[in-house]
Amino acid sequence: MMNEIRLSLIRGLEDLKMNLCIHNKILKRQDILVEWLAKDREYHDTLAIHFASINHQTELISNEGAFETLK
């Protein structure tokens, strides 16, 4: 049982790390767009990927099975 809880926590931590990495990439893309807007430059096709990531969302997938069993 304790091993299941440990594995669940490890998986949750890995998921959080992946989400953090994704959000850091999104933040960098948003910085690029803010700079582009501030400098009032013309639109170019390479900005499309940055605009596409504006509303990207992540989700934490937690496994509570072992915790529920302990209840």
C-alpha positions in Angstrom: 0.0 0.0 0.0 2.7 2.5 0.9 4.6 1.6 -2.3 1.4 2.4 -4.3 1.2 5.8 -2.5 4.8 6.5 -3.2 4.5 5.6 -6.9 1.4 7.8 -7.1 3.3 10.7 -5.6 6.2 10.2 -8.0 3.9 10.1 -11.0 2.1 13.3 -9.8 5.5 15.0 -9.4 6.5 14.0 -12.9 3.2 15.3 -14.3 3.7 18.6 -12.5 7.3 18.9 -13.9 6.0 18.4 -17.4 3.3 20.9 -16.9 5.8 23.5 -15.6 8.0 22.9 -18.6 5.0 23.5 -20.9 4.0 26.7 -19.1 7.6 28.0 -19.2 7.6 27.5 -23.0 4.2 29.3 -23.3 5.5 32.2 -21.2 8.5 32.6 -23.5 6.2 32.7 -26.5 4.0 35.2 -24.8 7.0 37.4 -24.1 7.8 37.3 -27.8 4.3 38.4 -28.7 4.4 41.2 -26.1 7.7 42.5 -27.5 6.2 42.3 -31.1 3.2 44.3 -30.0 5.3 46.9 -28.1 7.5 47.5 -31.2 4.4 47.7 -33.5 5.9 45.5 -36.1 4.2 43.9 -39.1 2.8 40.4 -38.7 4.8 37.6 -40.2 4.0 33.9 -40.4 6.5 32.8 -37.8 4.3 34.5 -35.1 1.5 32.0 -35.8 2.9 29.3 -33.5 3.2 31.9 -30.7 -0.4 32.9 -31.1 -1.5 29.3 -31.2 0.0 28.6 -27.8 -1.8 31.5 -26.0 -4.7 29.4 -24.7 -2.8 26.2 -24.2 -3.9 24.5 -21.0 -2.5 21.6 -18.9 -4.1 19.3 -16.5 -2.8 17.5 -13.4 -3.7 13.9 -13.6 -3.7 12.5 -10.0 -4.2 9.0 -9.0 -6.0 8.9 -5.7 -6.7 5.2 -5.6 -4.2 4.2 -2.9 -5.3 7.2 -0.8 -8.9 6.3 -1.1 -8.2 2.7 0.0 -6.6 4.0 3.2 -9.7 5.9 4.1 
